[in-house]
Amino acid sequence: MRRSVHFRAEAILLLLPMVAVPQPTGMVREGDRFVRIFSGNAPAGHRLRINAHGPVSVQAGAANVISYTVRLSVRAHTEAEARNVMQRYNVRVAPQGEWVVLTAPGGPVISMVAVIAPRLDHVVVSTSDGAVEASGIAGSLDVDTGAGEVTADRIGGHCRLVTGGGDIRVGTVGGALRCSSGAGRIQVGTVRGAAVLETAGGDITAADVGGTVRAETGGGGIHIIKAGGAVTAGTGGGQIVVDMADGIVTARNMAGPVKVGAAWGVQCESGSGGINVSNITGGMRVSTALGNIMASLLGGKLADSLLATGNGDITVFIPSNVGVNIRAQNDLADSMRRIAVDFPGVRVRRQGRLIVAEGPVNGGGPLLQISATVGTIFIRKQQSR
């Protein structure tokens, strides 16, 4: 009878999920804090969730098993006091369905988590405060920290990075990317999918995004080097630069310049700053309250467009293979030279208090409206390169 009971107990133990038991080191004093380190190997799995209260580091694709080190520290006057606090807070590692979950304590205890793992298809990191670094994730990555810098590189799937305050740095992402910072810079390398980049204050830079881009900052510059789709960018103050976009660029700048190097249409507004757009195919709606506008059209399909400034000059360069109908007006009628045109088919005349220019260029085409209140309008021939 006893052997039968013993056998059933062993069977039940074998059916229980394997729970990793962290092995602590001795207590070490560092200044006014006491430190204890827990380490061990977690159950095998391809999905990892980390709940922490301090910095977290995850390096995947670099080991045969999931191994972890958790560094706990607490401020105390004596070792006995530190032990009394730490004994109430444990490191827990256990499987939960398809996930391996590592939970590090918080409260008076600060935890630093470092994980080295084999292939991981999904990683979720949540920490109340601290920097997060993750690399080599084969699938998706989801990071949320209350405050701290976030770094991610070599992420195979979608990537979501959120910090309450701190810089975000991204290397390569195989899927879509979403970044949000309460205050900090966002720097992005290569993203195969779409990208949403938001910060309450700080510069945003993206080198190569395969899809659409939406970039918003409360105050800072935005620089999108290459986008495979439309770009929407907005800032409370700082320069917006889009070098190349395979779609329409929509830019809103409260106080700063805008520059677009190439796009399939442009919609730009600036409260105070110049606007420079070039190699544009499609429609343009460009306006600034204070600043110069310079526009260079690209041979190809052009749509009806508008260029307007409240105070500044407007210069338009038109190549020989682009036909448009010009309708320009300048409210500052002190001289007929307020509109200067290189094309004989465009006639400049005075109309009441306005200087007006109308007529076809290169045989005519879509309507190009140009409006200036204070300044000069230049309609120039694009010189051959």
KAZI-V458581 format. One record per helix or strand of 3 or more residues. SS is the DSSP state (@ for helix, = for strand). FROM is the first residue (numbers start at 1). TO is the last residue. Records with the same first field share a line. If there is no record, write none. Layout:
BEGIN
SS = FROM-TO + FROM-TO
END
This chain:
BEGIN
@ = 2-15 + 79-86 + 336-338
= = 28-30 + 33-41 + 47-52 + 56-59 + 67-75 + 92-96 + 99-103 + 110-116 + 122-127 + 132-135 + 140-145 + 150-153 + 159-163 + 168-173 + 177-181 + 186-191 + 195-199 + 204-209 + 213-217 + 222-224 + 231-235 + 240-242 + 249-253 + 258-260 + 266-270 + 275-282 + 284-288 + 293-302 + 305-309 + 314-318 + 324-330 + 339-341 + 347-351 + 354-361 + 366-372 + 377-381
END
